[in-house]
């Protein structure tokens, strides 16, 4: 019994369960990430038939890879947003935030001028906390598990966290 018969096109990509990509512990991104794109495999359900572009019909058993889909991935080098903000807040007047993010010349200048007499420290704190200034290599900050869950689940996760704050156990 055939579940459905369609042309093998990108329309099937959204109706297909994907395998989870292998995640690199250091970067927290898929291992096969190249040029900000990673590929995941689609395993169509058993007995799904697909008509190829040459007119032949192919029936999936549920175990073979049917399609590949691209997912976005970020360039991550291991810099933590929370560490950068904490360094900027507490040790910004010594230039520790700029040294951490890979700007040694600005870090040394802030160290020698005591954070540009405090004004540069305040400006840097705002720039770093608003993520206007990031790592010097152009990479993104590493995400914590809580931030990844928030990205995946969206507003639902935020609402659950707020309810737990209102009604602690």
C-alpha positions as CSV (number, residue, x, y, z in Angstrom):
1,X,0.0,0.0,0.0
2,X,1.4,3.4,-1.0
3,X,1.1,6.3,1.4
4,X,1.6,8.8,-1.4
5,X,3.2,9.2,-4.7
6,X,4.9,12.5,-5.5
7,X,7.8,13.9,-7.6
8,X,11.0,13.9,-5.6
9,X,11.3,17.6,-5.0
10,X,12.1,19.9,-2.1
11,X,8.4,19.7,-1.1
12,X,9.1,16.4,0.6
13,X,11.9,18.0,2.7
14,X,9.4,19.5,5.2
15,X,7.5,16.2,5.7
16,X,10.5,14.1,6.5
17,X,12.1,13.3,9.9
18,X,15.7,14.2,10.1
19,X,18.6,12.6,11.9
20,X,20.2,14.7,14.7
21,X,23.5,16.1,13.6
22,X,26.6,15.1,15.6
23,X,27.5,18.1,17.8
24,X,31.1,19.2,18.5
25,X,31.5,19.8,22.2
26,X,34.1,22.6,21.7
27,X,32.0,24.7,19.3
28,X,28.5,23.5,20.1
29,X,27.7,23.3,16.4
30,X,27.3,20.4,14.0
31,X,30.6,18.6,13.0
32,X,29.9,18.9,9.3
33,X,29.5,22.7,9.3
34,X,31.1,24.3,6.3
35,X,30.5,27.8,5.1
36,X,27.8,28.4,7.8
37,X,25.8,25.4,6.6
38,X,25.5,21.8,7.9
39,X,23.6,19.0,6.2
40,X,21.2,16.6,7.9
41,X,19.9,13.4,6.5
42,X,16.2,12.8,5.9
43,X,14.8,9.3,6.4
44,X,11.4,8.9,4.7
45,X,8.8,6.7,6.3
46,X,8.5,3.1,5.2
47,X,6.4,2.4,2.0
48,X,6.6,6.0,0.8
49,X,6.9,6.1,-2.9
50,X,8.6,8.8,-4.9
51,X,8.7,9.4,-8.6
52,X,12.1,10.4,-9.8
53,X,12.7,13.0,-12.5
54,X,13.3,10.3,-15.1
55,X,9.8,8.8,-14.4
56,X,10.9,5.8,-12.4
57,X,9.3,5.1,-9.1
58,X,11.3,4.5,-5.9
59,X,9.9,3.0,-2.8
60,X,11.5,3.8,0.6
61,X,11.9,1.1,3.2
62,X,12.4,3.6,6.0
63,X,16.1,2.9,6.5
64,X,17.8,4.6,3.6
65,X,18.5,8.3,3.3
66,X,16.1,10.0,1.0
67,X,17.2,13.6,1.0
68,X,19.7,16.0,2.6
69,X,18.6,19.3,4.1
70,X,20.8,22.2,4.9
71,X,20.6,23.8,8.3
72,X,22.4,27.0,9.3
73,X,25.3,26.9,11.7
74,X,27.4,29.7,13.3
75,X,31.1,30.4,13.4
76,X,32.0,29.8,17.1
77,X,35.5,30.1,18.6
78,X,34.7,29.6,22.3
79,X,34.1,33.1,23.6
80,X,31.4,33.4,26.2
81,X,29.1,36.4,26.3
82,X,28.6,36.2,30.1
83,X,32.4,36.1,30.7
84,X,32.9,39.1,28.3
85,X,30.2,41.2,30.1
86,X,31.5,40.2,33.6
87,X,35.1,41.2,32.6
88,X,33.9,44.4,31.1
89,X,31.9,45.3,34.3
90,X,34.5,44.4,36.9
91,X,37.8,44.6,35.1
92,X,37.0,46.8,32.2
93,X,39.1,49.7,33.6
94,X,42.1,47.4,33.3
95,X,41.3,46.4,29.7
96,X,40.6,42.7,30.6
97,X,37.5,42.6,28.4
98,X,39.4,43.7,25.3
99,X,42.2,41.3,26.0
100,X,39.7,38.5,26.4
101,X,37.9,39.3,23.1
102,X,41.2,39.5,21.2
103,X,41.9,43.2,21.0
104,X,45.3,43.4,22.8
105,X,46.2,47.0,21.5
106,X,42.9,48.4,22.9
107,X,43.4,46.3,26.1
108,X,46.8,47.8,26.6
109,X,45.6,51.3,25.9
110,X,42.7,50.9,28.4
111,X,45.2,49.5,31.0
112,X,47.6,52.4,30.6
113,X,44.9,55.0,30.8
114,X,42.8,53.3,33.5
115,X,40.0,52.7,31.1
116,X,40.2,56.1,29.5
117,X,39.5,57.6,32.9
118,X,36.4,55.4,33.3
119,X,34.6,56.7,30.3
120,X,36.0,54.1,28.0
121,X,35.1,51.4,30.4
122,X,31.5,52.5,30.6
123,X,31.3,52.8,26.8
124,X,32.9,49.4,26.3
125,X,30.5,47.8,28.9
126,X,27.5,49.1,26.9
127,X,29.0,48.0,23.5
128,X,29.8,44.5,24.8
129,X,26.6,44.0,26.6
130,X,24.6,45.0,23.5
131,X,26.8,42.7,21.5
132,X,28.0,45.5,19.2
133,X,31.5,44.6,20.0
134,X,32.2,40.8,19.8
135,X,35.2,38.5,19.4
136,X,37.9,40.0,17.1
137,X,37.9,36.9,14.8
138,X,34.3,37.6,13.8
139,X,32.9,34.5,15.5
140,X,29.8,34.3,17.5
141,X,29.6,33.9,21.3
142,X,29.1,30.3,22.5
143,X,25.6,29.6,23.7
144,X,24.8,28.0,27.0
145,X,22.4,25.1,27.2
146,X,19.7,27.4,28.5
147,X,20.1,29.8,25.6
148,X,20.0,26.9,23.1
149,X,16.7,25.6,24.6
150,X,15.3,29.2,24.5
151,X,16.3,29.4,20.8
152,X,14.7,26.0,20.1
153,X,11.5,26.4,22.1
154,X,11.0,30.1,21.7
155,X,8.5,31.9,23.9
156,X,7.2,28.7,25.5
157,X,10.5,28.2,27.3
158,X,10.5,31.9,28.5
159,X,6.9,31.5,29.9
160,X,7.8,28.3,31.8
161,X,10.9,30.0,33.3
162,X,8.8,33.0,34.4
163,X,6.1,30.8,36.0
164,X,8.8,28.9,38.0
165,X,10.1,32.3,39.2
166,X,6.7,33.3,40.3
167,X,6.0,30.0,42.1
168,X,9.3,28.6,43.3
169,X,9.2,25.0,44.6
